[in-house]
Amino acid sequence: MTDAPLIDSTVPHSARVLNYWLGGKDHYPVDRGLGEQIKESSPEIVTLARADRDFLVRTVAFLAREAGIRQFLDIGTGLPTANNTHEVAQRIAPESKVVYADNDPLVLTHARALLTSSPEGSTHYLDADLVQAESLLAQAREHLDFSEPIGLTIMGTLGHFPADDATYAIARTYVDALPSGSYLALCDSTDTSPQIVEAARQWNAEASAPIHLRTVAELERFFDGMELLEPGVVSVPFWRPESTDLGGPVEVAQYGGVARKP
C-alpha cells in the first residue's frame, strides 16, 4: 500500500487556480483568493485560461480527424475538466490510445477520473516528471507504439521553466523520440499583454511554481526543425477557429502552434 500524495492546501497551486478560473470545483480558499486577486487586476486571465483549453480541443480534434493520429501523449496534464484529450480523440476515433503524464500530487489523486476510455481504445496516466524525459518516455513506451505517429501535446506547461537552453533541450528530447509523421501541439503564456505581465508578477509573489513569460519568438523556437502548420504560432483563438455566431476570435497572450515532424 502506497502513501497518499501530500497536498499543501496553504499555498496557491497553478492547477487548482486554473481549475477555479475554468469553473471547476477542485480548489481551496487560498487558490480562490489568489485567483480572484489576479482576476480583479487582470481580467484577461480567465479568457486566456479558457482559450488555452479550447486550443487543446481544436488541436486534438485536428490531429485525430484530419491528421489521422491515433496515439496521444499529453504532458503536463493538469486537473481533469471538460473535453480532456482522451475524450476529444476517442469521440472522433474510439480506438485512440492516450497517455497522460504529470508529477503533481493533486493531479495524481484525480487520475482515476482520467483513466476512463472507450472500449476500443486505452487511456493511461503516468506519475512522471517532464524534466526526467527519458524516464517518462520509457513509461510511455509501455502503452504507445513509438514506431507509429504520435500526437504530443504540451499545453501551458513549459512556462513553469525558464526560457533557457536547458528547457529547449528537454522539449527536443521528446520531439527526437517521436517517429516521422508525428505532431507537436504546444502553447504557453507570452509577454504580449500588460495585464498578463502583471498577472505573472502577482502569481510569482504568492505561488510556489513561478511563471516565466516568453516572447513569441521564444515559443517559435520549440518548433525548430519541424514543419509548422498554418497559421503558424499565433494567439491561440486564431489557430483555425471554428465558425461561430458570437463574432470573431479575440487575441489573448497565450500563443501556440502545431507542427509535423518530417
VODONU-586002 format. One record per residue (C-alpha): y, x, z. Coordinates in steps of 0.25 Angstrom, whole numbers, padded with zeros to 4 digits, always signed. Each point is the difference from the previous one (the first is absolute). Layout:
residues N
YXZ/...
//
This chain:
residues 262
+0000+0000+0000/+0013+0006-0004/+0013-0001+0008/+0010-0010-0005/+0012+0007-0007/+0012+0001+0009/+0012-0008-0004/+0014+0003+0005/+0008-0013+0001/+0012+0007+0006/+0005+0008-0012/+0003-0007-0013/-0010+0002-0011/+0002+0000-0015/-0012-0009-0004/+0004-0010+0011/+0015-0001-0004/-0004-0001-0014/-0009-0011+0004/+0011-0007+0007/+0009+0001-0012/-0011-0006-0009/-0001-0012+0010/-0013+0004+0006/-0005-0001+0014/-0005+0014+0004/+0012+0006+0007/+0005+0002+0014/+0014-0003+0007/+0004+0015-0003/-0003-0002-0015/+0007-0013-0001/+0012+0006+0008/+0002+0012-0010/-0004-0009-0012/+0012-0009+0004/+0009+0012+0003/-0002+0006-0014/+0000-0014-0007/+0014-0003+0006/+0006+0012-0005/-0008+0002-0013/-0005-0014-0004/-0005+0006-0013/-0012+0006+0008/-0007-0014+0000/+0002-0001-0015/-0005+0014-0002/-0013-0002+0008/-0003-0013-0008/+0003+0007-0013/-0010+0011+0004/-0011-0010+0002/+0003-0007-0013/-0001+0013-0007/-0014+0003+0006/-0004-0014-0005/+0005+0002-0014/-0005+0014-0002/-0014-0003+0005/+0000-0012-0009/+0004+0008-0012/-0011+0011+0003/-0011-0011+0002/+0004-0009-0012/+0006+0009-0010/-0005+0014+0003/-0014-0005+0003/-0001+0008+0014/-0011-0005+0009/+0002+0011+0011/+0011+0001+0009/+0004+0010+0011/+0012-0005+0009/+0005+0011+0009/+0009-0004+0011/-0005-0014+0001/+0009-0005+0011/-0002-0014+0007/-0007-0010-0009/+0009-0011-0005/-0001-0010-0012/-0005+0006-0013/-0006+0012+0004/-0006+0010-0010/-0014-0006+0000/+0005-0014-0001/+0008+0003-0012/-0010+0008-0007/-0012-0009+0003/+0007-0013-0004/+0001+0007-0014/-0013+0008+0000/-0009-0005+0011/-0009+0013-0002/+0012+0009+0004/-0003+0010+0011/+0011+0003+0010/+0001+0011+0010/+0012+0000+0010/+0004+0012+0008/+0009+0001+0012/+0000+0008+0013/+0008-0009+0008/-0007-0006+0013/+0007-0014-0002/-0005-0001-0014/-0014+0004+0004/+0000-0011+0010/+0003-0010-0012/-0010+0007-0009/-0010-0012+0002/+0010-0009-0007/+0000+0010-0012/-0015+0001-0001/-0002-0013-0008/-0004+0000-0014/-0004-0008-0012/-0016+0000+0000/+0001+0008-0014/+0009+0011+0005/+0002+0008+0013/+0011+0003+0010/+0000+0012+0010/+0009+0006+0010/+0001+0014+0003/+0006+0006+0013/+0006+0012-0007/+0013+0008+0000/+0007+0001-0013/+0004+0015+0003/-0015+0003+0001/-0002-0003-0015/-0014+0007-0002/-0006-0007+0012/+0006-0014-0004/-0005+0002-0015/-0014+0004+0005/-0001-0013+0008/+0006-0008-0012/-0011+0006-0009/-0010-0007+0009/+0005-0013-0006/+0007+0003-0013/-0006+0007-0013/+0010+0011-0003/-0006+0001-0014/+0006-0013-0003/+0015-0003+0000/+0007-0004+0013/+0013-0006+0003/+0007+0008+0011/+0011-0007+0008/+0009+0006+0010/+0011-0010+0004/+0011+0003+0009/-0008+0011+0007/+0005+0014-0005/+0013-0003+0006/-0005+0004+0013/-0002+0014-0005/+0011+0010-0004/+0004+0001-0015/-0006+0014+0000/-0010+0008-0008/-0011-0003+0011/+0001-0015-0002/+0000+0001-0015/-0013+0009+0001/-0007-0010+0008/+0003-0011-0010/-0004+0009-0011/-0014+0002+0007/-0002-0015-0001/+0004+0000-0015/-0008+0012-0003/-0013-0007+0005/+0002-0012-0009/-0008+0000-0013/+0008-0002-0013/+0004-0014-0003/+0004-0002+0015/+0014-0005+0005/+0009+0003+0011/+0010-0011+0005/+0010+0005+0010/+0013-0004+0006/+0009+0004+0011/+0014-0002+0006/+0011+0007-0006/+0014+0005+0004/+0007-0009-0011/+0005-0011+0010/+0010+0003+0012/-0007-0011+0007/-0014+0006-0001/+0006+0014+0004/+0006-0007+0013/-0013-0007+0002/-0008+0013-0001/+0010+0006+0010/-0002-0011+0010/-0015+0001-0002/-0001+0015+0002/+0008-0002+0013/-0010-0010+0006/-0014+0002-0006/-0010+0010+0001/-0004+0002-0015/+0013+0005-0008/+0004-0005-0013/+0004+0010-0011/+0008-0007-0011/-0002+0006-0014/+0009+0001-0012/-0006-0007-0013/-0002+0014-0006/-0009+0004+0012/-0008-0013-0001/-0002+0003-0015/-0006+0014+0003/-0012-0007+0006/-0004-0004-0014/+0001+0014-0006/-0011+0002-0011/-0003-0015-0001/+0003-0010-0011/+0011-0008+0007/+0000-0015-0005/+0012-0007-0004/+0010-0003+0006/-0002+0013+0008/+0004+0002+0014/+0010-0012+0003/+0004-0008+0012/-0013-0008+0002/+0005-0014-0003/+0003+0005-0014/-0014+0005-0002/-0006-0010-0010/+0006-0012+0007/-0007-0014-0001/+0008-0011-0007/+0007-0009+0011/+0009-0011+0000/+0008+0006+0012/+0007+0010-0008/-0002+0015-0004/-0004+0011+0009/+0009+0006+0011/+0001+0015+0002/-0005+0006+0013/-0001+0014+0005/-0015+0000-0002/-0004+0007-0013/-0014+0002-0006/-0008+0001-0012/-0014+0000-0006/-0006+0012-0008/-0013+0003-0007/-0008+0013+0002/-0003+0005-0014/
//
